[in-house]
Amino acid sequence: MFTEDLDTFYIKMGIDTKLISLSKEIENNLKERFSHIDRITEYNQLKVLKAMQDNRVSDVHFAATTGYGYNDIGRDTLESVYADVFHAEDALVRPQLISGTHALTVALAGNLRPGDELFSPVGKPYDTLEGVIGIKETKGSLSEYGITYKQVDLKPDGTFDYDNISKAISSKTKLATIQRSKGYADRPTFSVKQIGELISFMKKIKPDLICMVDNCYGEFVEIIEPSDVGADLCVGSLIKNPGGGIAPIGGYIVGKTEYVENASYRLTAPGLGKEVGATLGLNTSLYQGLFLAPQVVSGALKSAIYAANLYEHFGFKVRPNGLEDRYDIIQAVTLNSPEAVIAFCEGIQAAAPVDSFVTPVPWAMPGYNCEVIMAAGAFVQGSSIELSADAPIKPPYTVFFQGGLTWYHAKYGILKSLQSLYDKKLIRL
Ligand SMILES: *Cc1c(COP(=O)(O)O)cnc(C)c1O
């Protein structure tokens, strides 16, 4: 075999021969980085496996509960597995946490009381949290419950502004929220080590400050998690990294027993907490997704690096760049024109296993001040651990993409995006 067979197949799948050779060249240069990622994956796979073995995961844990969900040992054991993976005291891992935003809301609302102040030492949080906190006036926000908010922006070079952070922390500051991933903001993603330094700094000023990390898109990218470096709570979505593309819904909150318990009283009801919440047969998928997550994240990381290098080759600005270390799975590519953004998303969509025949078009999505285009041919609606891309249609025309359940699929998706730009004469080969 079979290089030829493979090349022929790529041609059959609509990829130009010149792109195929360029891809080979780029992939060849990435061997060392990919093998570094493979070692991280291997470590994280063992970490997850050991947690499952230590908790004696068994087929009884895959049974469905209904109604109140009392004595759901599958759910309770899964939470214990999560706690072990994150080296945390306890965990809340539930299909009733319907998204990352919801998990973050539950963690915040469960641990803050009227008169407390919430603090972000890393600038403005993820868009959806603006309403939750009340940065943007919204019904039901924390602000309506008398919880104030303060933030200190990052310095222009993307580092922590320690001077202003120490000035901002007062006796009212109850909880600091640290977003690990840049999300869709123009700033660096933090390494777990950097987060650890920030937490130590803040705890020196106020030892009882609750440090919560929004861990979305960061899980299993490194061999340590924020809970290994002092975070009291780590929160994320199961339709991103830790669900491994298999979890059909869910969120998690891991950390100190007291804080997880506080969150549980907000998720269900005061006095009920973790004791209730039927899993309706979803446990198997949540276990299986966690088991596969290190491998899936590995593919997503490889594809982000591969894309950065390919798009850099064509002179586009990419963030992170082709050489930088990775602390999350998001790749930004600045394409400089609306036509190129649309072509990119059309390519990603055309490469999908689901809805490959659909053409994505920009639309006025609620909550945005311009049109947005999204490419997502996913098995799970909105899942962004599956190969997906989205972009606001405004200068500098940056598309954010992430995910890929397998490296090979993501690779094909990226080639298809380039092919789409080529077909529209937006790049030259
Ligand atoms: C995705 C994300 C969220 C919100 O998660 P949803 O599941 O979309 O509600 C919050 N913070 C960050 C950094 C994210 O990437």
The ligand as a Gaussian input file, in Angstrom:
#p B3LYP/6-31G(d) Opt

LIG

0 1
 C      -18.250000      26.919000      26.005000
 C      -17.787000      27.741000      27.112000
 C      -18.636000      28.155000      28.129000
 C      -20.119000      27.921000      28.105000
 O      -20.481000      26.653000      27.792000
 P      -21.882000      26.338000      27.080000
 O      -21.909000      24.862000      27.208000
 O      -21.779000      26.795000      25.663000
 O      -22.942000      26.994000      27.843000
 C      -18.100000      28.901000      29.152000
 N      -16.810000      29.220000      29.173000
 C      -15.958000      28.854000      28.198000
 C      -14.520000      29.267000      28.260000
 C      -16.418000      28.105000      27.134000
 O      -15.576000      27.739000      26.179000

